[in-house]
Amino acid sequence: MKTDLLQAAMDAANALDQKFGKDIVLLDISGVSTVADYFIITDAGNPNQVQAMVGGVEEAMDKCGIRLHHIEGRERADWVLMDFGDIIVHIFNEESRAFYDLERTWRDAQHINL
């Protein structure tokens, strides 16, 4: 199951890349948190790109058979959090990503090469 989740997380990261996500980071947080197994973090240059990335991730995860449990921030598009259960996707605008600095917060998580 963990391998399937990793593949799904990588598919989501690839969907972000196809929509020109910047500095995409995939973190295995399973060893440091019970909230999820994977975090995916990226940023976009404008709100339209954020929305395109959300749609791309939704489509990729649907193909993996993983449904979206909850989404927050879609309207403002400065930080969209997509909760797929064991996979959580964070799509930021550039300013919000720098401000919240999730990579630093989760620095003990394992970075997965894409």
N, C-alpha and C positions, 0 to 999 in steps of 0.2 A: 504493500500500500504506500509506503514512504517513497518508493521509486516512482510510482504513478503520480504522487503529489509533486515530486520534484520535476517530473516531466511537464505537468500542468503549469507549474510555476515558471518553468523555462518557456513554455508556449506563451504564457501571458507576457513575459519579458520580451519575447520576440514580437508580439503584437505591438508593444510599446515602441520597439525599435522601428517597426514598419511605419509607425506614425511619427517618426523622428523624435522620439523621447531622448532627452539629454542625460548623460551620465547615469545610465540605468544600473542599479545595484540590486542584486539578489542576495538576501541574507537568510541563512538557516538559523532561526532563533529558538529551535526546539530545545537546545541545551541550556538556554538562559531564561526561558519564559514558557508558561503554559497557555498563553493567549492564542498562539498559532504556531505553525511549523516554519512558515516562510513569510518574509516581508519582501516586497518589491517596491523600490523607491525610484522615482524619476521626476524630471521637471520638463515643462513646456514653455515655449516663448509667448503664448497668448491664450486667451480663454477658448477660442475656437479649436486650437490644437489640443487643449485639455479635453474638451468634449469628444473630439475624434479619438483620442487615446482611450477614453472611457468606453466608447462604442467598440473599439478594437479588442479591448480586454474582455468585454462581455461576450463578444462573438467567439474568441479563442477559448474561453472557459466553458461556454456552452458546448463547443465541439468536444471538450474533454468530459462532458457530463457533470460539470460542477456548476451549481447554481449560486447566484448572488444572494446572500442572506440580507445584506444591508448596504446602503450607500449613503454617504454624507458629503455635503459640500458641493454637490453637482451644480447648484444654482450660481454660487459665487465663483466657482472654478479657480480659487486660489489654493485650496488643498482639498482634493477629492480622496476620500477613503472608501475603498471598495472591500467589503468583508465577504470572503468566500469560505469562511470557516477556518480551515487550516492554512489558507493563503490570504494575506491581506496586501492590497495594492494601494500605494500612496502616490498620487499624482499631484505635484505642486506646481505653482508658478515659481519663477526663479527666486523672488524675494522671500516667499514663505519657506521654501526649502532651506535657504540659508539661515533664516530665523529659527526654525524648529530643529534643524540639524539632527535628524533622526539617525544618521550614520554614526554620529558621536554618541548619542544616547544608547545605541545598540552596538557599540564598538566591541563588545565581548562575543557577539554573534559570529558565526562562520560565514565568510564571504564566499560565494559560489561564482566561479568563473563562467561567463556566458560565451 
